[in-house]
Amino acid sequence: MEKGGGMNDPARVIDITPEEKEVRSVALALPDNARTIKVSDYATKEAANAFFLKCREARKVIDTHYDPKIEAWKEAKKHADGERAKLVAEKATYEAPIVEAEKIANTKILQFDAEDKKRRDEELRIATEKQRKENEEAALRAAAEAEAAGEKEEADAILEEAAHAPTFVPAPPPPPKLQGSAEVVTWKMEVIDLKALVLAVASGKAPLSYIVADEVAIRRTVTAQKAYFQCPGIKTWPEESRRATGR
């Protein structure tokens, strides 16, 4: 008996037939047996091929035992994924009006914030201009008094200092914060010119991680073109293997 996870019972027991037990024990010994193989002539090559076919037969027994169970799990997963997709779609349907309502409310809040900021900025500008004029008038009065007292240089200094002095106005109090929510700024992106992005990466102006090679498309082309495939930055090579033909 062998225990493993199951569809209904997490402690599901899998029955192992004597044949399967033998195949499993043989399978564990196959790598060591393979290392002892020496191919030096046609006879030993034939023996090595017989061993290869023995490995294939062992795999067939394992396939016979496990493939139906794997397919059953695949079907169960397919069914579960279908049910999950239905629930996700149903949830989205009921959430849609809420999302719409949230968006409307949030848009109105943001519109008010924009108008409020514009109003507050204008009030600050008016207050700053008023203070600047008051400072200017005060400087003119002080300069006039100094000049009347015969202090021409001091009068000029007062006017010079006033011309370059910054105008300080107390900042208005911040707007009241909303309870339970806060404004969040999210930066988004979109690739609008892939060629320009590739050139930026090639010239070192952007990191290589900004581009991901489509290995599926590359492998498909390599499989089709074989030795004729050529592309800078990609290395190809033939890899030989053996498969059972059944003949």
C-alpha positions as CSV (number, residue, x, y, z in Angstrom):
1,M,0.0,0.0,0.0
2,E,1.1,3.6,-0.7
3,K,-0.5,6.7,0.7
4,G,-0.9,9.9,-1.2
5,G,-3.3,12.9,-1.7
6,G,-6.6,12.0,-3.2
7,M,-9.6,13.7,-4.8
8,N,-11.9,13.1,-1.9
9,D,-9.7,11.7,0.8
10,P,-6.4,13.4,1.6
11,A,-5.1,10.0,3.0
12,R,-6.2,8.1,-0.1
13,V,-4.6,4.6,-0.3
14,I,-3.2,3.5,-3.7
15,D,-3.1,-0.2,-4.4
16,I,0.1,-1.4,-5.9
17,T,0.1,-4.6,-7.8
18,P,2.9,-7.1,-7.5
19,E,3.9,-6.3,-11.1
20,E,4.0,-2.6,-10.3
21,K,6.1,-3.3,-7.2
22,E,8.6,-5.3,-9.3
23,V,8.7,-2.5,-12.0
24,R,9.3,0.1,-9.3
25,S,12.2,-1.9,-7.8
26,V,13.6,-2.5,-11.3
27,A,13.2,1.2,-12.2
28,L,15.3,2.2,-9.2
29,A,18.1,-0.2,-10.4
30,L,18.0,0.9,-14.0
31,P,20.4,3.8,-13.8
32,D,23.0,1.7,-12.1
33,N,22.5,-1.0,-14.7
34,A,22.8,1.6,-17.5
35,R,26.2,2.7,-16.1
36,T,27.6,-0.8,-16.6
37,I,26.7,-0.9,-20.3
38,K,29.6,-0.8,-22.7
39,V,29.0,-0.4,-26.4
40,S,32.1,-1.4,-28.4
41,D,30.6,-3.4,-31.3
42,Y,27.4,-4.2,-33.1
43,A,26.5,-7.0,-30.6
44,T,27.0,-4.8,-27.5
45,K,25.1,-2.0,-29.4
46,E,22.2,-4.5,-29.9
47,A,22.4,-5.4,-26.2
48,A,22.3,-1.7,-25.2
49,N,19.3,-1.2,-27.5
50,A,17.5,-4.2,-25.8
51,F,18.2,-2.5,-22.4
52,F,16.7,0.8,-23.8
53,L,13.6,-1.1,-24.9
54,K,13.4,-2.7,-21.5
55,C,13.3,0.8,-20.0
56,R,10.5,1.8,-22.4
57,E,8.5,-1.3,-21.3
58,A,9.0,-0.3,-17.7
59,R,7.7,3.2,-18.5
60,K,4.6,1.7,-20.2
61,V,3.7,-0.2,-17.0
62,I,4.0,3.0,-15.0
63,D,2.0,4.9,-17.7
64,T,-0.7,2.3,-17.5
65,H,-1.0,2.7,-13.7
66,Y,-0.7,6.5,-13.5
67,D,-2.1,8.0,-16.7
68,P,-5.8,7.1,-16.0
69,K,-5.4,8.7,-12.5
70,I,-3.7,11.8,-14.0
71,E,-6.5,12.1,-16.5
72,A,-9.1,11.8,-13.8
73,W,-7.5,14.5,-11.8
74,K,-7.3,16.6,-15.0
75,E,-11.0,16.2,-15.6
76,A,-11.7,17.0,-11.9
77,K,-9.5,20.1,-12.2
78,K,-11.3,21.1,-15.4
79,H,-14.7,20.8,-13.7
80,A,-13.4,22.7,-10.6
81,D,-12.0,25.4,-12.8
82,G,-15.3,25.7,-14.6
83,E,-17.2,26.0,-11.4
84,R,-14.7,28.6,-10.1
85,A,-15.0,30.6,-13.3
86,K,-18.8,30.6,-12.9
87,L,-18.5,31.9,-9.3
88,V,-15.9,34.5,-10.4
89,A,-18.3,35.7,-13.2
90,E,-21.2,35.7,-10.8
91,K,-19.3,37.7,-8.2
92,A,-18.2,40.2,-10.9
93,T,-21.8,40.6,-12.0
94,Y,-23.0,41.6,-8.5
95,E,-19.9,43.7,-7.8
96,A,-20.3,45.7,-11.0
97,P,-23.0,48.1,-9.7
98,I,-21.0,48.6,-6.6
99,V,-17.8,49.3,-8.6
100,E,-19.8,51.8,-10.7
101,A,-21.2,53.6,-7.6
102,E,-17.7,53.8,-6.1
103,K,-16.3,55.2,-9.3
104,I,-19.1,57.9,-9.5
105,A,-18.6,58.9,-5.8
106,N,-14.8,58.9,-6.1
107,T,-14.9,61.0,-9.3
108,K,-17.1,63.6,-7.6
109,I,-14.7,63.7,-4.7
110,L,-11.7,64.1,-7.0
111,Q,-13.5,66.9,-9.0
112,F,-14.3,68.7,-5.7
113,D,-10.6,68.3,-4.6
114,A,-9.4,69.8,-7.9
115,E,-11.8,72.7,-7.6
116,D,-11.0,73.2,-3.9
117,K,-7.2,73.2,-4.7
118,K,-7.8,75.8,-7.4
119,R,-9.8,77.9,-5.0
120,R,-7.2,77.6,-2.2
121,D,-4.3,78.4,-4.6
122,E,-6.2,81.5,-5.8
123,E,-6.8,82.6,-2.2
124,L,-3.1,82.1,-1.4
125,R,-2.1,84.1,-4.5
126,I,-4.4,87.0,-3.5
127,A,-3.2,87.0,0.1
128,T,0.5,86.9,-1.1
129,E,-0.1,89.8,-3.5
130,K,-1.9,91.8,-0.8
131,Q,1.0,91.2,1.6
132,R,3.5,92.1,-1.1
133,K,1.8,95.4,-1.6
134,E,1.6,96.1,2.1
135,N,5.4,95.3,2.4
136,E,6.1,97.6,-0.5
137,E,4.1,100.5,0.9
138,A,5.7,100.0,4.3
139,A,9.1,100.1,2.7
140,L,8.2,103.3,0.7
141,R,7.1,105.0,3.9
142,A,10.3,104.0,5.8
143,A,12.4,105.1,2.8
144,A,10.6,108.4,2.7
145,E,11.1,109.0,6.4
146,A,14.8,108.1,6.1
147,E,15.2,110.4,3.1
148,A,13.4,113.2,4.9
149,A,15.8,112.8,7.8
150,G,18.7,113.2,5.3
151,E,19.6,109.5,5.2
152,K,19.6,109.0,1.5
153,E,21.8,105.9,1.6
154,E,19.6,104.3,4.2
155,A,16.5,105.1,2.1
156,D,18.1,103.4,-0.9
157,A,19.1,100.4,1.2
158,I,15.5,100.1,2.5
159,L,14.1,100.1,-1.1
160,E,16.8,97.7,-2.3
161,E,16.1,95.2,0.5
162,A,12.4,95.5,-0.1
163,A,12.8,94.8,-3.8
164,H,14.5,91.4,-3.1
165,A,12.8,90.4,0.1
166,P,10.5,87.4,-0.3
167,T,6.9,87.7,0.7
168,F,5.8,85.4,3.5
169,V,2.1,84.4,3.9
170,P,1.0,81.8,6.4
171,A,-0.2,78.7,4.6
172,P,-3.9,78.0,4.9
173,P,-4.8,75.1,7.1
174,P,-5.0,71.8,5.2
175,P,-8.4,70.5,4.1
176,P,-10.0,68.0,6.6
177,K,-9.2,64.4,6.0
178,L,-11.9,61.9,5.1
179,Q,-12.4,59.0,7.5
180,G,-11.9,55.5,6.2
181,S,-10.5,56.4,2.8
182,A,-7.5,58.1,1.3
183,E,-6.5,59.3,-2.1
184,V,-4.1,56.9,-3.9
185,V,-2.0,57.9,-6.9
186,T,-1.2,54.9,-9.2
187,W,1.2,55.3,-12.1
188,K,0.4,53.2,-15.1
189,M,2.3,52.5,-18.3
190,E,1.9,51.3,-21.9
191,V,4.6,50.4,-24.4
192,I,3.8,52.6,-27.4
193,D,7.0,52.0,-29.4
194,L,8.5,48.5,-29.0
195,K,11.4,49.3,-31.4
196,A,12.4,52.4,-29.5
197,L,12.3,50.3,-26.3
198,V,14.6,47.7,-27.8
199,L,17.0,50.4,-29.0
200,A,17.0,51.9,-25.5
201,V,17.9,48.5,-24.0
202,A,20.6,47.9,-26.7
203,S,22.2,51.3,-26.0
204,G,22.2,50.7,-22.2
205,K,19.5,53.4,-21.5
206,A,17.1,50.8,-20.2
207,P,17.7,47.6,-18.3
208,L,17.6,44.2,-20.2
209,S,14.8,43.1,-17.8
210,Y,12.4,45.4,-19.7
211,I,12.4,42.9,-22.6
212,V,11.5,39.2,-22.3
213,A,12.5,36.9,-25.1
214,D,9.5,34.8,-26.5
215,E,11.2,31.5,-26.2
216,V,8.1,29.6,-27.4
217,A,8.2,31.6,-30.7
218,I,12.0,31.2,-31.0
219,R,11.9,27.5,-30.4
220,R,9.1,27.1,-32.9
221,T,11.2,28.8,-35.6
222,V,14.4,26.8,-34.6
223,T,12.4,23.5,-34.9
224,A,11.2,24.6,-38.4
225,Q,14.5,26.0,-39.7
226,K,16.9,23.6,-37.9
227,A,20.5,24.2,-39.0
228,Y,19.5,27.2,-41.2
229,F,18.3,29.3,-38.2
230,Q,20.6,32.2,-37.4
231,C,20.0,35.1,-35.0
232,P,22.4,37.3,-33.0
233,G,22.2,36.4,-29.3
234,I,20.7,32.9,-29.8
235,K,22.7,29.7,-29.8
236,T,21.3,26.6,-31.4
237,W,22.6,23.0,-31.4
238,P,21.3,19.5,-32.4
239,E,20.6,17.1,-29.5
240,E,20.3,13.5,-30.4
241,S,18.1,11.0,-28.5
242,R,16.5,7.6,-29.1
243,R,12.9,6.6,-29.1
244,A,11.1,3.3,-29.4
245,T,9.6,2.7,-32.9
246,G,7.6,-0.4,-32.2
247,R,9.3,-2.3,-35.1
